Amino acid sequence: MSEEIIEKIKRNLSGNPDLDRDYLVSQLDYYKNHESSYEIIKEISQLIWKSLEFYLEDNPQMTKKTMASRILDEVIPYIENRDKKTALEILDKHMGSFIDKYENIESHKESDFSSNRSIREIQYMRYDSKKSAYKPKSFRTTPKKEKKVNWRKDVKINKANNAEENKNTNKEYHSFLNPLEEIIFYQYIGLKKELAHIPFNEPLFDLYYLYGTLLFENDRFKESEEYLLKALRINPVSSKTILGLADIYKSKTRTYNRFFLYNVDALKFAYTNEDIARAYRNFGFFYVEENQLDIAAVFYDFSLNFDFNKNAMKELEYLKSRGVDTEIERKDAESIIESKNVQVGVNQFILDTLRFICYDLDNRKYFTQALYFYRILYDLTKDNEVLCRINSIQNRI
């Protein structure tokens, strides 16, 4: 089974190092509890290192090991070997004295700032209307001479000088898994100051998220919250980080108000079926605790539209044993969810943005990049037209 999963992951690689790394990191998280996780994670890790070769060749400064990257290098082998105890011990040793040069002290959650930037200005690609595309000298082409778009490399901010720029209080530092997240950030949160990207060789988000997750698994909830909040300040629209925080408030608070609100945010920002389903399962848990079992059944059942999860099935069996009707018509379920002021299905803004990015990249013949976003769109919509376009591009490249 692990061989089939690994082959599927390899087939989904786009050839763009940025996109591939983001996709592979998401798969690490998705398969961490799989019965063959050791073999899968080991192979994914090797693929991630291959995707980094692009940076090591074209960016000599990226070969410099930062403290964050050295810590992760030390910890990841233990995670791969399922030795989380040793991994946590190593992180405990390092994190007490770790200095973050890019830390944003203020939280930007629910900021009143409203950005006026259009989607075209968000740097999922750099386009010059007087030319076919803006292409820095350091850009390389694929064997078919297809232009590579690399939004992280091609930014106006000189990332090599980010450490000095951090002295400027008019900047805030962020890192996003992909351009879609940056667009979501501008739509719902926005900047209080000028945006500065954290350098690629400073994997601070990964470090904080991993540490926060391990702390949670060891019931160190206060510390877990501290580091997950650090990760969230780096990427305020990371649905998996918000869901991690929701788990803390589910476990260790007197009321579930904050738990409920964090799931509302996670659902708003989520663009993977796994995170969407997880948020709906959390709402199911909330309404069980509120003793509204019929409402809980709606949320658990609705979550199965996005991820056929065993825990959701167990909860539905439990509710059925309590005499609750667990077979709910889709339209009735949507009406009930809406009545609870909870988003129904995928955020429409995310779907619209994905379509814009897909078609724009496709029209400009950036096929590998378009393919990455088409796959996200298809996973969320199961749209046959999108699938046809994916197959067409795969046959072309």
C-alpha positions as CSV (number, residue, x, y, z in Angstrom):
1,M,0.0,0.0,0.0
2,S,2.8,2.4,0.9
3,E,4.3,2.0,-2.7
4,E,1.0,3.0,-4.2
5,I,0.8,6.1,-2.0
6,I,4.4,7.1,-2.8
7,E,3.8,6.7,-6.5
8,K,0.6,8.8,-6.3
9,I,2.6,11.5,-4.4
10,K,5.3,11.5,-7.1
11,R,2.7,11.8,-9.9
12,N,1.3,14.9,-8.3
13,L,4.6,16.7,-8.3
14,S,4.6,19.8,-10.6
15,G,8.3,20.3,-11.3
16,N,8.2,23.7,-9.5
17,P,10.3,23.4,-6.4
18,D,8.2,25.9,-4.4
19,L,4.9,24.2,-5.2
20,D,6.4,20.7,-4.7
21,R,7.8,21.5,-1.3
22,D,4.5,22.9,-0.1
23,Y,2.7,19.9,-1.4
24,L,5.1,17.4,0.1
25,V,5.0,19.1,3.5
26,S,1.2,18.8,3.4
27,Q,1.5,15.1,2.7
28,L,3.9,14.7,5.7
29,D,1.1,16.0,7.9
30,Y,-1.6,14.0,6.2
31,Y,0.2,10.6,6.4
32,K,1.8,11.0,9.9
33,N,-0.7,8.6,11.5
34,H,-0.9,6.1,8.6
35,E,0.0,2.5,9.3
36,S,2.9,2.8,6.8
37,S,3.9,6.2,7.9
38,Y,7.5,5.4,8.5
39,E,8.1,4.3,4.8
40,I,5.9,7.1,3.4
41,I,7.5,9.9,5.5
42,K,11.0,8.7,4.8
43,E,10.3,8.8,1.0
44,I,8.6,12.2,1.2
45,S,11.6,13.6,3.2
46,Q,13.9,12.5,0.4
47,L,11.7,14.2,-2.2
48,I,11.7,17.4,-0.1
49,W,15.5,17.5,-0.1
50,K,15.5,17.0,-3.9
51,S,13.2,20.0,-4.3
52,L,15.7,22.1,-2.2
53,E,18.5,21.4,-4.8
54,F,17.0,24.2,-7.0
55,Y,17.7,26.7,-4.2
56,L,21.1,25.4,-3.4
57,E,22.2,25.7,-7.0
58,D,20.8,29.1,-7.8
59,N,21.1,30.7,-4.3
60,P,24.5,30.3,-2.6
61,Q,23.2,32.2,0.4
62,M,20.5,29.6,0.9
63,T,23.2,27.0,1.6
64,K,23.9,28.7,4.9
65,K,22.4,26.7,7.8
66,T,20.3,28.8,10.2
67,M,19.6,27.7,13.7
68,A,16.0,26.9,12.9
69,S,17.1,24.6,10.0
70,R,19.8,22.9,12.1
71,I,17.3,22.2,14.8
72,L,14.8,20.6,12.3
73,D,17.7,18.6,10.7
74,E,18.4,17.1,14.1
75,V,14.8,16.5,15.0
76,I,13.2,15.2,11.8
77,P,15.1,11.8,11.8
78,Y,13.5,11.0,15.2
79,I,10.1,12.0,13.9
80,E,10.6,9.7,10.9
81,N,11.6,6.8,13.3
82,R,8.5,7.5,15.5
83,D,10.6,8.5,18.4
84,K,8.7,11.6,19.4
85,K,10.0,11.5,22.9
86,T,13.6,12.2,21.8
87,A,12.4,14.7,19.3
88,L,10.6,16.6,22.0
89,E,13.7,16.4,24.3
90,I,15.9,17.9,21.6
91,L,13.4,20.7,21.0
92,D,13.1,21.4,24.7
93,K,16.9,21.8,24.8
94,H,17.1,24.2,22.0
95,M,13.9,26.3,22.2
96,G,14.6,27.7,25.6
97,S,17.4,29.9,24.2
98,F,16.2,30.2,20.6
99,I,16.2,33.7,19.3
100,D,13.7,34.6,16.5
101,K,14.9,37.6,14.5
102,Y,11.6,37.8,12.6
103,E,9.1,37.6,15.4
104,N,5.9,39.6,15.1
105,I,4.9,40.5,18.6
106,E,1.4,41.6,17.7
107,S,-1.3,39.2,16.6
108,H,-3.0,40.1,13.3
109,K,-6.0,38.0,13.9
110,E,-9.2,39.9,12.9
111,S,-7.3,43.1,12.1
112,D,-9.4,46.1,11.0
113,F,-6.9,46.8,8.3
114,S,-8.3,46.4,4.8
115,S,-5.9,45.9,1.9
116,N,-6.6,47.6,-1.4
117,R,-4.4,45.3,-3.3
118,S,-6.0,43.4,-6.2
119,I,-5.5,39.7,-6.7
120,R,-3.2,40.4,-9.6
121,E,-0.9,42.3,-7.3
122,I,-0.5,39.3,-5.0
123,Q,2.7,37.7,-5.9
124,Y,1.7,34.3,-7.2
125,M,3.6,35.5,-10.3
126,R,5.4,38.6,-11.4
127,Y,4.0,40.0,-14.6
128,D,5.1,42.9,-16.7
129,S,2.5,44.1,-19.1
130,K,5.1,45.3,-21.6
131,K,6.7,41.9,-21.8
132,S,5.5,38.3,-21.8
133,A,6.6,37.8,-18.2
134,Y,9.1,39.2,-15.8
135,K,11.9,36.7,-15.5
136,P,15.0,37.4,-13.3
137,K,18.3,36.2,-14.5
138,S,18.5,33.6,-11.9
139,F,15.4,31.9,-13.2
140,R,15.9,28.6,-15.1
141,T,13.7,26.9,-17.6
142,T,12.5,23.4,-17.8
143,P,13.8,21.1,-20.5
144,K,10.8,22.1,-22.6
145,K,11.8,25.8,-22.1
146,E,8.7,26.4,-20.0
147,K,9.2,29.4,-17.8
148,K,9.4,28.7,-14.1
149,V,7.5,30.9,-11.8
150,N,9.0,31.3,-8.3
151,W,7.1,33.8,-6.2
152,R,9.4,33.4,-3.2
153,K,12.5,34.2,-5.1
154,D,11.1,37.0,-7.2
155,V,10.1,39.6,-4.6
156,K,11.0,43.2,-4.4
157,I,12.1,42.8,-0.8
158,N,15.8,41.7,-0.5
159,K,15.4,38.6,1.6
160,A,19.1,38.5,2.3
161,N,18.7,41.7,4.3
162,N,15.7,40.7,6.2
163,A,17.6,40.5,9.5
164,E,18.5,44.1,9.2
165,E,15.1,45.1,8.0
166,N,13.6,43.6,11.2
167,K,15.0,46.6,13.0
168,N,12.5,48.7,11.1
169,T,9.3,48.7,13.1
170,N,7.3,49.4,10.0
171,K,7.6,45.8,8.8
172,E,5.9,42.6,9.7
173,Y,7.2,39.2,8.8
174,H,5.2,36.3,7.3
175,S,5.6,33.1,5.4
176,F,2.8,31.4,3.4
177,L,2.7,27.9,2.0
178,N,1.6,29.2,-1.4
179,P,0.2,32.3,-3.1
180,L,-3.4,31.3,-2.4
181,E,-2.8,31.7,1.3
182,E,-1.3,35.2,0.8
183,I,-4.4,36.2,-1.1
184,I,-6.6,34.8,1.7
185,F,-4.5,36.7,4.2
186,Y,-5.1,40.0,2.4
187,Q,-8.8,39.4,2.0
188,Y,-9.6,38.5,5.6
189,I,-6.7,39.9,7.8
190,G,-4.4,42.3,6.0
191,L,-1.3,44.1,7.0
192,K,-0.8,46.6,9.8
193,K,2.7,47.3,8.5
194,E,4.7,46.6,5.4
195,L,5.0,42.9,4.4
196,A,8.4,41.3,4.5
197,H,8.8,37.6,3.7
198,I,10.8,35.3,6.0
199,P,13.8,33.8,4.1
200,F,13.3,30.4,2.7
201,N,16.2,29.0,4.8
202,E,14.5,30.1,8.0
203,P,11.8,27.4,8.5
204,L,10.3,29.1,11.6
205,F,6.7,28.2,10.9
206,D,7.6,24.5,10.6
207,L,9.7,24.6,13.7
208,Y,7.0,26.3,15.8
209,Y,4.2,24.1,14.5
210,L,6.1,20.9,15.1
211,Y,7.1,21.9,18.6
212,G,3.6,23.1,19.4
213,T,2.1,19.8,18.2
214,L,4.5,17.6,20.2
215,L,3.9,19.7,23.3
216,F,0.1,19.2,22.9
217,E,0.6,15.4,22.5
218,N,2.4,15.5,25.8
219,D,-0.4,17.4,27.6
220,R,1.8,20.6,27.9
221,F,-1.1,22.7,26.8
222,K,0.1,26.2,27.9
223,E,3.5,25.8,26.1
224,S,1.7,24.2,23.1
225,E,-0.5,27.3,22.8
226,E,2.5,29.6,23.0
227,Y,4.3,28.0,20.1
228,L,1.2,27.4,17.9
229,L,0.4,31.1,18.4
230,K,4.0,31.9,17.2
231,A,3.3,29.8,14.1
232,L,0.0,31.5,13.6
233,R,1.6,34.9,13.7
234,I,3.9,33.8,10.9
235,N,1.0,32.4,8.8
236,P,-2.3,33.8,10.3
237,V,-4.4,31.8,7.8
238,S,-2.9,28.3,8.4
239,S,-6.0,26.2,9.0
240,K,-4.0,23.3,10.5
241,T,-2.5,25.7,13.1
242,I,-5.8,27.1,14.0
243,L,-7.2,23.6,14.3
244,G,-4.3,22.7,16.6
245,L,-5.2,25.6,18.8
246,A,-8.8,24.6,18.8
247,D,-7.7,21.2,20.1
248,I,-6.1,22.9,23.1
249,Y,-9.3,24.9,23.9
250,K,-11.3,21.7,23.4
251,S,-9.1,19.9,26.1
252,K,-8.3,22.6,28.6
253,T,-10.9,25.3,28.9
254,R,-14.1,25.7,31.1
255,T,-16.2,26.8,28.1
256,Y,-16.0,26.0,24.4
257,N,-16.5,29.6,23.1
258,R,-13.0,30.0,21.9
259,F,-13.0,26.5,20.5
260,F,-16.1,27.3,18.5
261,L,-14.7,30.6,17.1
262,Y,-11.3,29.0,16.2
263,N,-13.2,26.4,14.1
264,V,-15.1,29.1,12.4
265,D,-11.8,30.7,11.4
266,A,-10.3,27.4,10.3
267,L,-13.2,26.6,8.1
268,K,-13.1,30.0,6.5
269,F,-9.4,29.6,5.6
270,A,-9.3,25.9,4.8
271,Y,-8.7,24.7,1.3
272,T,-8.1,20.9,1.9
273,N,-10.8,18.4,2.4
274,E,-9.0,17.1,5.5
275,D,-9.1,20.4,7.4
276,I,-12.6,21.2,6.3
277,A,-13.9,17.8,7.6
278,R,-11.9,18.2,10.8
279,A,-13.6,21.6,11.5
280,Y,-17.0,20.0,10.9
281,R,-16.2,17.1,13.3
282,N,-15.2,19.7,15.9
283,F,-18.6,21.4,15.5
284,G,-20.2,17.9,16.0
285,F,-18.2,17.6,19.2
286,F,-19.3,21.0,20.3
287,Y,-23.0,20.2,19.9
288,V,-22.6,16.9,21.7
289,E,-21.2,18.8,24.7
290,E,-24.2,21.2,24.3
291,N,-26.5,18.2,24.4
292,Q,-27.9,19.0,21.0
293,L,-27.4,15.6,19.6
294,D,-29.5,16.0,16.5
295,I,-27.4,19.0,15.5
296,A,-24.2,17.2,16.3
297,A,-25.3,14.4,14.0
298,V,-25.8,16.9,11.1
299,F,-22.2,18.1,11.5
300,Y,-20.6,14.7,11.8
301,D,-22.6,13.4,8.8
302,F,-21.8,16.5,6.8
303,S,-18.0,16.1,7.5
304,L,-18.1,12.8,5.6
305,N,-18.7,14.7,2.4
306,F,-15.1,15.9,2.7
307,D,-13.2,13.1,4.5
308,F,-14.5,9.6,5.3
309,N,-13.2,9.6,8.8
310,K,-13.5,6.6,11.2
311,N,-14.0,8.8,14.2
312,A,-16.9,10.5,12.6
313,M,-18.5,7.1,11.8
314,K,-18.0,6.0,15.4
315,E,-19.7,9.2,16.7
316,L,-22.6,8.7,14.3
317,E,-23.0,5.2,15.5
318,Y,-23.0,6.5,19.1
319,L,-25.7,9.1,18.3
320,K,-27.7,6.5,16.5
321,S,-27.6,4.3,19.6
322,R,-29.1,7.3,21.5
323,G,-32.1,7.4,19.1
324,V,-30.8,10.2,16.9
325,D,-31.7,10.2,13.2
326,T,-28.2,10.2,11.5
327,E,-29.5,10.1,7.9
328,I,-29.9,13.7,6.9
329,E,-30.7,15.0,3.4
330,R,-28.0,17.3,2.1
331,K,-30.3,20.3,1.7
332,D,-31.7,19.9,5.2
333,A,-28.2,19.6,6.6
334,E,-27.0,22.8,4.8
335,S,-30.0,24.7,6.1
336,I,-29.3,23.6,9.7
337,I,-25.6,24.4,9.5
338,E,-26.4,27.8,8.1
339,S,-28.8,28.5,10.9
340,K,-25.9,28.0,13.3
341,N,-24.0,30.7,11.5
342,V,-21.4,28.2,10.3
343,Q,-20.0,28.3,6.8
344,V,-21.6,25.7,4.5
345,G,-18.9,23.8,2.5
346,V,-15.9,25.4,1.0
347,N,-15.4,29.2,1.3
348,Q,-16.7,30.6,-2.0
349,F,-13.9,33.2,-2.0
350,I,-11.3,30.5,-2.0
351,L,-13.0,28.7,-4.9
352,D,-13.3,31.9,-7.0
353,T,-9.6,32.7,-6.2
354,L,-8.5,29.3,-7.2
355,R,-10.3,29.5,-10.5
356,F,-8.8,32.9,-11.2
357,I,-5.2,31.6,-10.5
358,C,-5.8,28.4,-12.5
359,Y,-7.1,30.1,-15.6
360,D,-4.7,33.0,-15.5
361,L,-1.6,30.7,-15.2
362,D,-3.1,28.3,-17.8
363,N,-3.7,31.2,-20.3
364,R,-0.1,32.4,-19.8
365,K,1.1,28.8,-20.4
366,Y,2.6,28.2,-17.0
367,F,1.3,24.7,-17.1
368,T,3.1,23.0,-14.2
369,Q,2.1,25.9,-11.9
370,A,-1.5,25.8,-13.2
371,L,-1.6,22.1,-12.6
372,Y,-0.8,22.5,-8.9
373,F,-3.8,24.8,-8.4
374,Y,-6.1,22.8,-10.7
375,R,-5.5,19.8,-8.4
376,I,-6.4,21.8,-5.3
377,L,-9.5,23.0,-7.1
378,Y,-10.5,19.6,-8.3
379,D,-10.1,18.0,-4.8
380,L,-12.5,20.6,-3.5
381,T,-15.1,20.6,-6.3
382,K,-14.8,17.2,-8.1
383,D,-15.6,19.3,-11.2
384,N,-15.3,17.2,-14.4
385,E,-14.2,20.2,-16.5
386,V,-11.3,20.8,-14.1
387,L,-10.4,17.1,-14.3
388,C,-10.4,17.3,-18.1
389,R,-8.0,20.3,-17.9
390,I,-5.7,18.4,-15.5
391,N,-5.6,15.4,-17.9
392,S,-4.9,17.7,-20.8
393,I,-2.0,19.5,-19.1
394,Q,-0.5,16.2,-17.9
395,N,-0.5,14.9,-21.4
396,R,1.2,18.0,-22.6
397,I,4.0,18.4,-20.1
